[in-house]
Amino acid sequence: MSSKICVPAIALVAILAVSAPSAQAQTQAWPQQPVRFIIPFGPGAGADIGARLIQDRLQARWGKPVVIENRPGGDSMIAIQAVLSANDDHTFLWGPSGSFIVHPYQYKKLPYDPADLVPVARFSSTILGVGVPASMNIATLAEFVKRARAEAGKFNSAAVPGITDLAFDYFAHNAKITTTKVPYKDIVQAVNDLAEDRLQVYSASYAILRPQREAGRITVLAQMGRERAPSLLDIPTGIEAGFPELDMDGNVGLFGSRALSAELRERIGADVVAVADDKAIDDKLIATAQTPSRGGAKEFAASIERQRAQIATIAKALGIQPTR
């Protein structure tokens, strides 16, 4: 009796094995349709510039259009939900990991699970920095801390939710300084106020700080990466300045949904790294205050996990609780 049951079962398994496409076959056949990169910022943002630098090259490599869609707003959740709602292997999020890894510490209830965003490829690092008004005549981070301690409660700082603000708050906590937080929706207005000495300190992407620095109206005391950006060798890192709490990288890259197979993630990640390996692209990134930082799916996942651990440490030290 058992042999009569097993023979059809074995035959069925054999049929399924032949008829069902393997993950490898699916990977080889990809893409079957246009590929979408959804960006949580408007045109001209650093992440947007980076995606467009390799758009044509990826189209040539994949043989299908690569469509870039800008969906700003909603604290990046509009773009994130568009990717996760599609839940396919042709729709991706392109942007900084900082767009979502801080959400669990800001929102009591999220409309998505951050674990559903799967790292695919690391592309660049946005340079982050700490600036003060030039009129303060402060040249180093240590000088700023000394002055802030001596004039406790007199300094204003910009409050722009995100990883740069969290890193600055952690630095201030450990340096035992206090500032009055001034909330901003318009980051450009924040740097303008910094130049006018209405703010005394502001942590932001260097792209935001650069115009006022080049105009001689602000001083950038430190950059937040682990190493000095090649384009800013005259500005020390927070670590070099003696304040390791300011260690924060601005990871930017490609994310997908769980619909992606592991094999396809590796292939797409390798393709992004391959087409981006060009000095012309590197030069354009550097010109827009970004640093080339390539890596496939595994490398990107490791850097994001490191950043998640940093944010968890900061949140615990500062006693941060979701308020929204």
Sequence and secondary structure as in RCSB ss.txt:
>XXXX:A:sequence
MSSKICVPAIALVAILAVSAPSAQAQTQAWPQQPVRFIIPFGPGAGADIGARLIQDRLQARWGKPVVIENRPGGD
SMIAIQAVLSANDDHTFLWGPSGSFIVHPYQYKKLPYDPADLVPVARFSSTILGVGVPASMNIATLAEFVKRARA
EAGKFNSAAVPGITDLAFDYFAHNAKITTTKVPYKDIVQAVNDLAEDRLQVYSASYAILRPQREAGRITVLAQMG
RERAPSLLDIPTGIEAGFPELDMDGNVGLFGSRALSAELRERIGADVVAVADDKAIDDKLIATAQTPSRGGAKEF
AASIERQRAQIATIAKALGIQPTR
>XXXX:A:secstr
 HHHHHHHHHHHHHHHHHHS  HHHHHHH  SS EEEEESS TTSHHHHHHHHHHHHHHHHHTS EEEEE   GG
GHHHHHHHHHH SSSEEEEEEGGGTTTGGGT SS SS GGGSEEEEEEEEE EEEEEEGGG   SHHHHHHHHHH
TTT  EEEE  SHHHHHHHHHHHHHT   EEEE S HHHHHHHHHTTSSSBEEEEHHHHHHHHHTTSEEEEEE S
SS  TT TTS BTTTTT GGG   EEEEEEE TTS HHHHHHHHHHHHHHH  HHHHHHHHHTTEEEEEE HHHH
HHHHHHHHHHHHHHHHHHT     
